[in-house]
């Protein structure tokens, strides 16, 4: 049983790596099998077809992201810091994510894409609502915000990054767009107290990036 579980986890890990790096449409079951050094028949022991495998990968990745978001909620210094931590984590993901992955999901794997929708408007929505609640309570965010509208706006702005019509990937860096949209969001909701925190964490981020580029 442990051996089977290990094989299934290896398949999921390799499929996730290949899908995110090259996009979903361009990766075949044969290629996944070849990369793992196993037969395609072995993959079909665990997944009925490519669509089933894609759904399993998306489910695994969303669960992983949920765990990371919960960690940011508990380790962040404040609501603004939580957003900075999430932005930094998303930048790491974007570094090895093919910009066409979301498009491939929506067009060719609607069942898996539905999992993304559920993740957005169940877990992420509640997470942003809670972040707004904390920020308002601590005087970091404005008290006159309609939290439901603001949370939904933030969710959609996060996924604009992947839209090639709005931000052509040949022209825009996804990481840069990610940061700019996050800063637009924060500046639209913070109080003066929150603005000072944005300046503090931006300065810390700049120093960190400078250090990394010089390393």
N, C-alpha and C positions, 0 to 999 in steps of 0.2 A: 504493500500500500504506500509506504514511504517513497519507494522507487518511482511509482506512478505519479505521485504528487510532485516529486522533484522534476520529472520529465515535463509535466504540465507547466510548472513554474518556469522552466527553461524556455519552453515554447512561447509562453506569454512574454517573457522578458525580451527574447530575441525579436519577436513580432513587434513589440512596442518600440524597440530601438530602430528597427528598419522602417516601420510606418512613419515614425516621427522624423526620421532623417531624410527619407526619400519620398514621402507621401504614400498614401494607401494604395492608390490605383496601380502604381508602378511595381509594387511588390507582389510576387506570386507565391502560392503555397510551395511550389518547387524550390524557389529561392530560399524561403525560410528553412525548409528541410535541409537544403544543401549547406546553409550557413551553420546549422546545428550538427551536421554530420549524421542525420537520421533519415529514414524514409518518409515520404509524404504520407504513407499509410499509417505511420505512427502518429502523425498529427491528427489524422482523422479518427483515431481512437479516442481523442479528447474533444475534438471540435467537428461538428457535422460538415461545415464548409467555411469558406473565408469570411462570410458575413457573421457567422457564429464566433469566429476567432476575433474579428474586429470588435464585436460587442463586448467580448470578454476583456479585451485590452482596454477599451474605454472605461469599463466598469472598474477595472483595477486602477487605472490612472486617476479617476475621479475620487476613489476611496483614498488613494495616496495624497491627493491634493487636500482632501478634507482633513486628514490627519495633520498636515502641515499648517493649514489655516487655524486649526484648534491650538496648535503649539504657539502660533503668533499671538493668539488671543490671550494666552496665559503668560507669555514671556515678554510681551511688549511693555514699554514704559507708560504708554498712553495711546489714545485712539489714533493720533497722527503717526506715531511710531509704528503701530500695527500696519498701517497702509504702506509705509516705507519698507517694512519687512516683506510684505506680500509682493510689492513691486520688484524688490531685489530677487525674490525667489522666482517670480515669473520671468525675469530677465534670464535666469539660468536655464529655464525651460525653453525659452525662445531661441537660445543659442544653438540648440540642436533639433529644433522643430521646423519641418518643411512648411512654408506658408500656405501650401495648397492642401494641407491635411484636413482642415475644417471643411473646405470646399468638397473634397473627395467624400468625406463623411456625409454631408448633406445630399449630395447627388447620387451616390452609389450605395450608401449604407444607412437608410433612414431609421432602422431600428437602433443602431448605435448613436445616430445623431439625436434621437429622442432622449437617450440617456444624458446627453449634454444639456438638452433643454431642461430636463428634470433637475440636473445638478445646478443649473443657473438659477432656476426659480423655486428651488426648495432650499438646498444648503446655502448657496451663495447669497441668496436674497435674505435669509435669516441672519447670516453673518454680517452683512452690511447694515441691516437694521440694528443689530446689537452694537456694532461699532459706532453708529450714529447716536444710539442711546447713551453709550458711555461718554462720547465726546460732548454731547449736550449737558449731561449731568456734571461733567468736570469743567464746564465753561470753556471748552476748547472749540466746540462747534456752536453755531447760532441756534438759539432756542426756537426760532420761528420756522424752522425747516419742516416741510412735509416729508417725513422719513420714507414713506412708501414710494413716493415719486422719485426722490433723490437716490434711493437704493436701486431702483430699476434703471435709472439713467446711468448709474455707475456700472452696473452689470453689462449693459449694452455697449458702453464705451470700451470696456475691457476687450470685447470681441470684435470691435471695429478694426483692430490691429490686423486681423486676418482677411479683411475685405480688400481684394486687389483693385476694385474700382475706386475706392476712396483713398487708399494708401498703396499705390503700385509698389510691389516689392522690389522692383528694379531701381526705384527712386528713394524709398524710405527704409530706414533701419527699423525693424519691428521693436527692438529694444528702446530706441529713441522715442518712437511713437508711444510706446507703453508708458515711459516716464512722463512725457509731456501731457498725456491725457490724465494721468494720475495727479499731476500737479494742478492742472486746470480744475479737476474735481475738488481737490483739497482747498484751493484758494477760493472756491465758490461756497464752501460750507464753514470755513473757520472764522473764529472771532480774532481779535488782536492777539490774545493769548495763544491761540492756535497758530497764527501767522508766524509768531516768534519761534514756535516749535518747528515749523516747516523750514525756516532759515537755519536752525540748529542742525536738523537732520540732513538738510541739503549740503551743508558745509562738511559734515561728517562723511557723507557719501562721496563728495568731491575729493576729499583727502584719501579715502580708501581707494577710489578708482585711480588716482594719481600714483599712489603707492604700488598698486598692482601693475600699472603700465610701465613703471620704472624697475620693477623686480626682474 
